[in-house]
Amino acid sequence: MKPVLLAFSFLCLALTPATLPAADTVARGFQNRVFTDAEGKKHPFVIFVPTKYEAGSKPPVMLFLHGAGERGDNNIDQIMVGLAPAIWKRKGTFPFVTVIPQCRTGSNWLADGPDAQWAVGMLKQTQTEFGTDPDRVYLTGLSMGGAGTWSLAAKDPSAWAAIVPMCAGPNTANVEKFTAAHLPIWNFCGDKDREGTVKASRDMQEALTKAGANSKYTEYPGVGHNCWDDAYATDALYAWLLDQARSKNKK
């Protein structure tokens, strides 16, 4: 790991209540948390708390699922790629309480697997801790995490105000589920990604459009698998997310 990136990670995770004025008991920025599963096993994860967070403000909340390259158990690699670096660049204004779990080596984020279920548990724990808005719950992920985003959304599309998968191969068999739930979707891909990934993304958007779904698709020309660098750098993405709400999806 490059020294600059390592320093970045420790700087992020060093933001603790002790660094804040005594009158303020809620730390902001990147922080560590621990989730205890049904068997009593502990799983560390990272959260981001907006700089402008105030108790009782009911902020929006987002779950981010990383890609295969960030799997492990150090609770650091998942903040080095994708959404967390984009948050860091906007740390003074980023409005979402964000949950950033780490998948185990050799595992994945598919909805019925334990890692995905732990991630959802971490999300629920964070929602309770910060009193987040139940109407504004968002899901995003890249590559393996994009597959997990599609998978979790297909399992329970009503749980999310919107989803943002990236560079993953969606299954058009789930179109009816997304359409019936009126789930807003913004999918991203690079046209130089793996051929199967690009085709699956195009096919999904075509199927969603034909079904009348609330969907957007951005395909970056000349970009390979790491389309997330462009996607998470798009300010319009966060504005679009804030305009989506579960109550709107039911109408």
C-alpha positions in Angstrom: 0.0 0.0 0.0 1.4 3.4 -0.9 2.5 5.6 2.1 0.2 8.4 1.1 -2.8 6.2 0.9 -1.9 4.5 4.2 -1.6 8.0 5.8 -5.0 8.9 4.3 -6.6 5.9 5.9 -5.2 6.5 9.3 -6.1 10.2 9.1 -9.7 9.2 8.3 -10.0 6.7 11.1 -8.4 9.0 13.7 -11.5 11.2 13.9 -12.8 10.2 17.3 -14.9 12.0 19.9 -11.7 13.0 21.7 -10.8 15.3 18.9 -14.0 17.3 19.2 -15.1 19.9 21.7 -16.2 18.4 25.0 -19.7 19.7 24.5 -20.1 17.7 21.3 -20.4 13.9 21.9 -20.9 12.9 18.3 -17.8 12.6 16.1 -17.9 13.5 12.5 -15.9 12.0 9.6 -14.7 8.5 9.1 -14.9 6.2 12.1 -14.7 2.6 13.1 -17.7 0.6 14.4 -18.3 -3.1 15.3 -21.3 -5.2 14.4 -22.0 -8.4 16.4 -23.8 -11.1 14.4 -26.4 -13.6 15.7 -23.6 -16.0 16.7 -21.8 -13.4 18.7 -19.0 -12.9 16.3 -17.7 -9.3 15.9 -17.2 -7.6 12.5 -15.5 -4.2 12.2 -16.7 -1.7 9.7 -16.3 1.9 8.8 -18.8 4.7 8.8 -18.8 8.3 7.6 -20.7 10.9 9.6 -21.4 14.2 7.8 -19.6 17.3 9.1 -23.0 19.0 9.4 -24.7 16.2 11.2 -26.9 17.2 14.1 -28.8 14.9 16.5 -32.4 14.6 15.4 -31.7 15.9 11.9 -32.7 12.5 10.2 -29.9 12.5 7.6 -30.0 10.2 4.5 -28.0 7.0 4.8 -26.1 5.0 2.2 -24.6 1.5 2.1 -21.5 1.1 -0.1 -20.3 -2.4 -1.2 -16.7 -2.6 -2.5 -15.2 -4.8 -5.2 -13.3 -8.1 -5.0 -9.9 -6.5 -4.7 -10.7 -4.9 -1.4 -11.8 -8.1 0.4 -10.0 -9.0 3.6 -10.1 -8.3 7.4 -8.0 -5.2 7.9 -11.0 -2.8 7.8 -9.0 -0.4 5.7 -8.9 -1.6 2.1 -12.6 -0.9 1.5 -12.0 2.9 2.1 -9.2 3.1 -0.4 -11.2 2.6 -3.6 -14.5 3.9 -4.9 -16.8 5.9 -2.7 -14.7 6.7 0.3 -12.0 8.7 -1.6 -14.9 10.6 -3.3 -16.4 11.4 0.1 -13.0 12.6 1.4 -12.9 15.1 -1.4 -16.3 16.4 -0.3 -15.9 15.7 3.4 -17.2 19.2 4.4 -20.4 18.9 2.4 -21.1 15.2 1.9 -24.6 14.8 3.4 -25.0 11.0 3.7 -24.3 8.9 6.8 -22.4 6.2 5.0 -21.8 2.5 5.9 -18.6 0.9 4.5 -18.3 -2.8 5.4 -15.5 -5.1 4.3 -16.3 -8.5 2.7 -14.2 -11.5 3.7 -11.5 -12.9 1.4 -13.1 -15.5 -0.9 -16.7 -14.4 -0.2 -19.1 -12.0 -2.0 -22.0 -9.6 -1.5 -24.8 -11.8 -2.9 -28.0 -11.2 -1.0 -28.4 -14.6 0.6 -24.7 -14.8 1.7 -23.5 -14.0 5.2 -21.4 -11.0 4.2 -24.3 -9.2 2.6 -26.5 -10.0 5.6 -23.9 -8.6 8.0 -23.7 -5.5 5.8 -27.4 -5.0 6.1 -27.1 -5.5 9.8 -24.4 -2.8 10.0 -26.7 -0.5 8.0 -29.5 -1.1 10.5 -27.2 -0.6 13.4 -26.0 2.7 12.0 -29.6 3.8 11.2 -30.5 3.3 14.8 -27.4 5.0 16.1 -27.8 8.2 14.1 -31.6 8.3 13.7 -31.3 8.4 9.9 -34.2 9.0 7.6 -36.0 5.7 6.8 -37.4 7.3 3.7 -33.9 8.0 2.3 -31.9 4.7 2.3 -29.5 4.2 -0.6 -27.4 1.3 -1.9 -24.4 1.5 -4.2 -21.5 -0.8 -5.1 -18.8 -1.4 -7.7 -17.8 -4.5 -9.6 -18.4 -7.4 -7.1 -20.2 -4.8 -5.0 -22.2 -3.8 -8.0 -23.4 -7.4 -8.3 -24.3 -7.3 -4.6 -26.2 -4.1 -5.2 -28.3 -5.7 -7.9 -28.7 -8.8 -5.8 -29.8 -7.1 -2.6 -32.2 -4.8 -4.5 -33.8 -7.8 -6.2 -34.3 -9.5 -2.9 -36.1 -6.5 -1.4 -36.5 -3.6 -3.8 -38.8 -1.8 -1.4 -36.0 -1.4 1.1 -34.2 1.2 -0.9 -35.0 4.7 -2.0 -32.6 4.2 -5.0 -29.7 2.0 -6.0 -26.4 2.9 -7.9 -24.7 -0.3 -9.2 -21.5 0.0 -11.3 -19.5 -2.2 -13.7 -21.4 -5.4 -12.8 -23.4 -7.9 -14.9 -27.1 -7.4 -14.0 -29.7 -10.1 -14.6 -32.7 -8.9 -16.8 -34.9 -11.6 -15.0 -35.2 -9.1 -12.2 -36.6 -6.3 -14.3 -40.2 -7.0 -13.2 -39.2 -6.7 -9.5 -37.6 -3.4 -10.0 -40.4 -2.0 -12.1 -43.1 -3.2 -9.8 -41.4 -1.5 -6.8 -40.8 1.7 -8.9 -37.2 1.5 -7.7 -35.0 4.4 -9.1 -31.8 3.0 -10.6 -28.7 4.7 -12.0 -26.3 2.2 -13.5 -22.7 3.0 -14.6 -20.3 1.2 -16.9 -17.3 1.9 -19.1 -17.5 0.8 -22.7 -14.0 -0.7 -22.5 -15.0 -3.0 -19.6 -15.3 -6.7 -20.0 -17.5 -7.5 -23.0 -20.0 -9.5 -21.0 -20.3 -6.7 -18.4 -21.0 -4.0 -21.0 -23.5 -6.2 -22.8 -25.3 -7.1 -19.6 -25.5 -3.4 -18.6 -26.9 -2.4 -22.0 -29.4 -5.2 -22.0 -30.6 -4.3 -18.6 -31.1 -0.7 -19.5 -33.0 -1.7 -22.6 -35.2 -4.1 -20.6 -35.8 -1.5 -17.9 -36.7 1.2 -20.4 -39.1 -1.1 -22.2 -40.7 -2.0 -18.9 -41.2 1.7 -18.0 -38.8 1.6 -15.0 -37.3 4.6 -13.3 -33.8 4.0 -14.6 -30.7 5.9 -15.9 -27.6 4.4 -17.5 -24.3 6.1 -18.0 -21.7 4.5 -20.2 -18.3 6.2 -20.3 -16.5 6.0 -23.6 -12.9 4.8 -23.5 -13.2 3.8 -19.8 -12.5 0.3 -18.6 -13.5 -1.5 -15.4 -12.9 1.4 -13.1 -15.8 3.6 -14.2 -16.4 4.3 -10.5 -13.7 7.0 -10.6 -15.8 9.0 -13.0 -19.2 8.0 -11.5 -18.4 8.9 -7.8 -16.8 12.1 -9.0 -20.2 13.2 -10.5 -21.9 15.7 -8.2 -25.1 15.3 -10.1 -25.2 11.7 -8.8 -25.6 12.8 -5.2 -28.1 15.5 -6.1 -30.1 12.8 -7.9 -29.9 10.5 -4.9 -31.2 13.1 -2.5 -34.2 13.6 -4.8 -35.2 9.9 -4.4 -37.3 8.7 -1.5 -39.0 5.4 -0.7 -42.3 7.2 -0.2 -42.1 8.5 -3.8 -41.5 5.0 -5.1 -44.8 3.8 -3.7 -46.8 6.3 -5.7 
